[in-house]
């Protein structure tokens, strides 16, 4: 009986390791889901700000209607997109480019650049972009940790054995990094 106890303890080590590795992979996968929810929340905030920004610009730039409508169309596409991370990143990149065009239009209107509502919306968009970047970095960090655990030996044996699928990174350039300086000519 005393001979069996060490043998049982030694044979339990791989089982305990497998259970711990499996649980770690599950926890990392759940962290990814949670952090994606954070990204999605910030994207939703952006989607809510963009129509207000477009309406403010519309008042000044009536002849830029095509660009304004395109930004709203892209915003609606992104808002409705719940596909893969890669697909969402593609539509988000298009939206970012549209918002950048919108800001370029605003540069042509000095009165708009000085408008308090526009400046407030622009600052909110800058803050939202910063929050999106922070949430994206957190998400991508969780994806990195998960992928490292899934791809490194020997934990890859558990990951492959229990069909843990790799997750994609979420990469989108920010739409607005800083508010342009308003300079009034005197």
MODELLER restraints for C-alpha pairs under 7 A, 6 or more apart:
rsr = mdl.restraints
at = mdl.atoms
rsr.add(forms.Gaussian(group=physical.xy_distance, feature=features.Distance(at['CA:18:A'], at['CA:158:A']), mean=6.79, stdev=0.5))
rsr.add(forms.Gaussian(group=physical.xy_distance, feature=features.Distance(at['CA:21:A'], at['CA:155:A']), mean=6.35, stdev=0.5))
rsr.add(forms.Gaussian(group=physical.xy_distance, feature=features.Distance(at['CA:22:A'], at['CA:158:A']), mean=6.45, stdev=0.5))
rsr.add(forms.Gaussian(group=physical.xy_distance, feature=features.Distance(at['CA:25:A'], at['CA:146:A']), mean=6.75, stdev=0.5))
rsr.add(forms.Gaussian(group=physical.xy_distance, feature=features.Distance(at['CA:28:A'], at['CA:142:A']), mean=6.75, stdev=0.5))
rsr.add(forms.Gaussian(group=physical.xy_distance, feature=features.Distance(at['CA:28:A'], at['CA:146:A']), mean=5.54, stdev=0.5))
rsr.add(forms.Gaussian(group=physical.xy_distance, feature=features.Distance(at['CA:29:A'], at['CA:146:A']), mean=6.75, stdev=0.5))
rsr.add(forms.Gaussian(group=physical.xy_distance, feature=features.Distance(at['CA:31:A'], at['CA:142:A']), mean=6.45, stdev=0.5))
rsr.add(forms.Gaussian(group=physical.xy_distance, feature=features.Distance(at['CA:32:A'], at['CA:139:A']), mean=6.02, stdev=0.5))
rsr.add(forms.Gaussian(group=physical.xy_distance, feature=features.Distance(at['CA:32:A'], at['CA:142:A']), mean=5.54, stdev=0.5))
rsr.add(forms.Gaussian(group=physical.xy_distance, feature=features.Distance(at['CA:32:A'], at['CA:143:A']), mean=6.18, stdev=0.5))
rsr.add(forms.Gaussian(group=physical.xy_distance, feature=features.Distance(at['CA:35:A'], at['CA:135:A']), mean=6.85, stdev=0.5))
rsr.add(forms.Gaussian(group=physical.xy_distance, feature=features.Distance(at['CA:35:A'], at['CA:138:A']), mean=6.52, stdev=0.5))
rsr.add(forms.Gaussian(group=physical.xy_distance, feature=features.Distance(at['CA:35:A'], at['CA:139:A']), mean=4.87, stdev=0.5))
rsr.add(forms.Gaussian(group=physical.xy_distance, feature=features.Distance(at['CA:36:A'], at['CA:139:A']), mean=5.93, stdev=0.5))
rsr.add(forms.Gaussian(group=physical.xy_distance, feature=features.Distance(at['CA:38:A'], at['CA:135:A']), mean=5.95, stdev=0.5))
rsr.add(forms.Gaussian(group=physical.xy_distance, feature=features.Distance(at['CA:39:A'], at['CA:132:A']), mean=6.02, stdev=0.5))
rsr.add(forms.Gaussian(group=physical.xy_distance, feature=features.Distance(at['CA:39:A'], at['CA:135:A']), mean=5.09, stdev=0.5))
rsr.add(forms.Gaussian(group=physical.xy_distance, feature=features.Distance(at['CA:39:A'], at['CA:136:A']), mean=5.91, stdev=0.5))
rsr.add(forms.Gaussian(group=physical.xy_distance, feature=features.Distance(at['CA:42:A'], at['CA:128:A']), mean=6.62, stdev=0.5))
rsr.add(forms.Gaussian(group=physical.xy_distance, feature=features.Distance(at['CA:42:A'], at['CA:131:A']), mean=6.57, stdev=0.5))
rsr.add(forms.Gaussian(group=physical.xy_distance, feature=features.Distance(at['CA:42:A'], at['CA:132:A']), mean=5.40, stdev=0.5))
rsr.add(forms.Gaussian(group=physical.xy_distance, feature=features.Distance(at['CA:43:A'], at['CA:132:A']), mean=6.69, stdev=0.5))
rsr.add(forms.Gaussian(group=physical.xy_distance, feature=features.Distance(at['CA:45:A'], at['CA:128:A']), mean=6.96, stdev=0.5))
rsr.add(forms.Gaussian(group=physical.xy_distance, feature=features.Distance(at['CA:46:A'], at['CA:125:A']), mean=6.72, stdev=0.5))
rsr.add(forms.Gaussian(group=physical.xy_distance, feature=features.Distance(at['CA:46:A'], at['CA:128:A']), mean=6.27, stdev=0.5))
rsr.add(forms.Gaussian(group=physical.xy_distance, feature=features.Distance(at['CA:47:A'], at['CA:75:A']), mean=6.07, stdev=0.5))
rsr.add(forms.Gaussian(group=physical.xy_distance, feature=features.Distance(at['CA:47:A'], at['CA:79:A']), mean=6.58, stdev=0.5))
rsr.add(forms.Gaussian(group=physical.xy_distance, feature=features.Distance(at['CA:49:A'], at['CA:125:A']), mean=6.79, stdev=0.5))
rsr.add(forms.Gaussian(group=physical.xy_distance, feature=features.Distance(at['CA:51:A'], at['CA:72:A']), mean=6.64, stdev=0.5))
rsr.add(forms.Gaussian(group=physical.xy_distance, feature=features.Distance(at['CA:53:A'], at['CA:118:A']), mean=6.78, stdev=0.5))
rsr.add(forms.Gaussian(group=physical.xy_distance, feature=features.Distance(at['CA:53:A'], at['CA:121:A']), mean=6.06, stdev=0.5))
rsr.add(forms.Gaussian(group=physical.xy_distance, feature=features.Distance(at['CA:54:A'], at['CA:68:A']), mean=6.17, stdev=0.5))
rsr.add(forms.Gaussian(group=physical.xy_distance, feature=features.Distance(at['CA:56:A'], at['CA:118:A']), mean=6.31, stdev=0.5))
rsr.add(forms.Gaussian(group=physical.xy_distance, feature=features.Distance(at['CA:57:A'], at['CA:106:A']), mean=6.81, stdev=0.5))
rsr.add(forms.Gaussian(group=physical.xy_distance, feature=features.Distance(at['CA:60:A'], at['CA:112:A']), mean=6.55, stdev=0.5))
rsr.add(forms.Gaussian(group=physical.xy_distance, feature=features.Distance(at['CA:68:A'], at['CA:102:A']), mean=6.99, stdev=0.5))
rsr.add(forms.Gaussian(group=physical.xy_distance, feature=features.Distance(at['CA:71:A'], at['CA:95:A']), mean=6.62, stdev=0.5))
rsr.add(forms.Gaussian(group=physical.xy_distance, feature=features.Distance(at['CA:71:A'], at['CA:98:A']), mean=5.26, stdev=0.5))
rsr.add(forms.Gaussian(group=physical.xy_distance, feature=features.Distance(at['CA:71:A'], at['CA:99:A']), mean=6.54, stdev=0.5))
rsr.add(forms.Gaussian(group=physical.xy_distance, feature=features.Distance(at['CA:74:A'], at['CA:95:A']), mean=5.43, stdev=0.5))
rsr.add(forms.Gaussian(group=physical.xy_distance, feature=features.Distance(at['CA:75:A'], at['CA:95:A']), mean=6.26, stdev=0.5))
rsr.add(forms.Gaussian(group=physical.xy_distance, feature=features.Distance(at['CA:78:A'], at['CA:91:A']), mean=5.90, stdev=0.5))
rsr.add(forms.Gaussian(group=physical.xy_distance, feature=features.Distance(at['CA:78:A'], at['CA:92:A']), mean=6.24, stdev=0.5))
rsr.add(forms.Gaussian(group=physical.xy_distance, feature=features.Distance(at['CA:81:A'], at['CA:88:A']), mean=6.32, stdev=0.5))
rsr.add(forms.Gaussian(group=physical.xy_distance, feature=features.Distance(at['CA:85:A'], at['CA:168:A']), mean=6.27, stdev=0.5))
rsr.add(forms.Gaussian(group=physical.xy_distance, feature=features.Distance(at['CA:85:A'], at['CA:170:A']), mean=6.17, stdev=0.5))
rsr.add(forms.Gaussian(group=physical.xy_distance, feature=features.Distance(at['CA:86:A'], at['CA:168:A']), mean=6.96, stdev=0.5))
rsr.add(forms.Gaussian(group=physical.xy_distance, feature=features.Distance(at['CA:86:A'], at['CA:170:A']), mean=6.99, stdev=0.5))
rsr.add(forms.Gaussian(group=physical.xy_distance, feature=features.Distance(at['CA:89:A'], at['CA:170:A']), mean=6.23, stdev=0.5))
rsr.add(forms.Gaussian(group=physical.xy_distance, feature=features.Distance(at['CA:89:A'], at['CA:171:A']), mean=6.21, stdev=0.5))
rsr.add(forms.Gaussian(group=physical.xy_distance, feature=features.Distance(at['CA:89:A'], at['CA:172:A']), mean=5.91, stdev=0.5))
rsr.add(forms.Gaussian(group=physical.xy_distance, feature=features.Distance(at['CA:92:A'], at['CA:172:A']), mean=6.64, stdev=0.5))
rsr.add(forms.Gaussian(group=physical.xy_distance, feature=features.Distance(at['CA:93:A'], at['CA:172:A']), mean=5.73, stdev=0.5))
rsr.add(forms.Gaussian(group=physical.xy_distance, feature=features.Distance(at['CA:93:A'], at['CA:173:A']), mean=6.77, stdev=0.5))
rsr.add(forms.Gaussian(group=physical.xy_distance, feature=features.Distance(at['CA:96:A'], at['CA:174:A']), mean=6.60, stdev=0.5))
rsr.add(forms.Gaussian(group=physical.xy_distance, feature=features.Distance(at['CA:96:A'], at['CA:175:A']), mean=4.52, stdev=0.5))
rsr.add(forms.Gaussian(group=physical.xy_distance, feature=features.Distance(at['CA:97:A'], at['CA:175:A']), mean=6.83, stdev=0.5))
rsr.add(forms.Gaussian(group=physical.xy_distance, feature=features.Distance(at['CA:99:A'], at['CA:175:A']), mean=6.14, stdev=0.5))
rsr.add(forms.Gaussian(group=physical.xy_distance, feature=features.Distance(at['CA:100:A'], at['CA:175:A']), mean=5.90, stdev=0.5))
rsr.add(forms.Gaussian(group=physical.xy_distance, feature=features.Distance(at['CA:100:A'], at['CA:176:A']), mean=6.89, stdev=0.5))
rsr.add(forms.Gaussian(group=physical.xy_distance, feature=features.Distance(at['CA:106:A'], at['CA:112:A']), mean=6.51, stdev=0.5))
rsr.add(forms.Gaussian(group=physical.xy_distance, feature=features.Distance(at['CA:106:A'], at['CA:113:A']), mean=6.48, stdev=0.5))
rsr.add(forms.Gaussian(group=physical.xy_distance, feature=features.Distance(at['CA:107:A'], at['CA:113:A']), mean=6.67, stdev=0.5))
rsr.add(forms.Gaussian(group=physical.xy_distance, feature=features.Distance(at['CA:112:A'], at['CA:118:A']), mean=6.69, stdev=0.5))
rsr.add(forms.Gaussian(group=physical.xy_distance, feature=features.Distance(at['CA:113:A'], at['CA:119:A']), mean=6.83, stdev=0.5))
rsr.add(forms.Gaussian(group=physical.xy_distance, feature=features.Distance(at['CA:113:A'], at['CA:182:A']), mean=6.42, stdev=0.5))
rsr.add(forms.Gaussian(group=physical.xy_distance, feature=features.Distance(at['CA:114:A'], at['CA:182:A']), mean=6.53, stdev=0.5))
rsr.add(forms.Gaussian(group=physical.xy_distance, feature=features.Distance(at['CA:122:A'], at['CA:179:A']), mean=6.67, stdev=0.5))
rsr.add(forms.Gaussian(group=physical.xy_distance, feature=features.Distance(at['CA:123:A'], at['CA:179:A']), mean=6.49, stdev=0.5))
rsr.add(forms.Gaussian(group=physical.xy_distance, feature=features.Distance(at['CA:126:A'], at['CA:176:A']), mean=5.60, stdev=0.5))
rsr.add(forms.Gaussian(group=physical.xy_distance, feature=features.Distance(at['CA:126:A'], at['CA:177:A']), mean=6.00, stdev=0.5))
rsr.add(forms.Gaussian(group=physical.xy_distance, feature=features.Distance(at['CA:126:A'], at['CA:178:A']), mean=6.17, stdev=0.5))
rsr.add(forms.Gaussian(group=physical.xy_distance, feature=features.Distance(at['CA:126:A'], at['CA:179:A']), mean=6.98, stdev=0.5))
rsr.add(forms.Gaussian(group=physical.xy_distance, feature=features.Distance(at['CA:129:A'], at['CA:174:A']), mean=6.02, stdev=0.5))
rsr.add(forms.Gaussian(group=physical.xy_distance, feature=features.Distance(at['CA:129:A'], at['CA:175:A']), mean=6.81, stdev=0.5))
rsr.add(forms.Gaussian(group=physical.xy_distance, feature=features.Distance(at['CA:129:A'], at['CA:176:A']), mean=6.70, stdev=0.5))
rsr.add(forms.Gaussian(group=physical.xy_distance, feature=features.Distance(at['CA:136:A'], at['CA:170:A']), mean=6.57, stdev=0.5))
rsr.add(forms.Gaussian(group=physical.xy_distance, feature=features.Distance(at['CA:140:A'], at['CA:169:A']), mean=5.43, stdev=0.5))
rsr.add(forms.Gaussian(group=physical.xy_distance, feature=features.Distance(at['CA:140:A'], at['CA:170:A']), mean=6.54, stdev=0.5))
rsr.add(forms.Gaussian(group=physical.xy_distance, feature=features.Distance(at['CA:143:A'], at['CA:167:A']), mean=6.22, stdev=0.5))
rsr.add(forms.Gaussian(group=physical.xy_distance, feature=features.Distance(at['CA:143:A'], at['CA:169:A']), mean=6.52, stdev=0.5))
rsr.add(forms.Gaussian(group=physical.xy_distance, feature=features.Distance(at['CA:147:A'], at['CA:166:A']), mean=6.12, stdev=0.5))
rsr.add(forms.Gaussian(group=physical.xy_distance, feature=features.Distance(at['CA:149:A'], at['CA:155:A']), mean=6.12, stdev=0.5))
rsr.add(forms.Gaussian(group=physical.xy_distance, feature=features.Distance(at['CA:149:A'], at['CA:156:A']), mean=6.80, stdev=0.5))
rsr.add(forms.Gaussian(group=physical.xy_distance, feature=features.Distance(at['CA:150:A'], at['CA:156:A']), mean=4.75, stdev=0.5))
rsr.add(forms.Gaussian(group=physical.xy_distance, feature=features.Distance(at['CA:150:A'], at['CA:159:A']), mean=5.30, stdev=0.5))
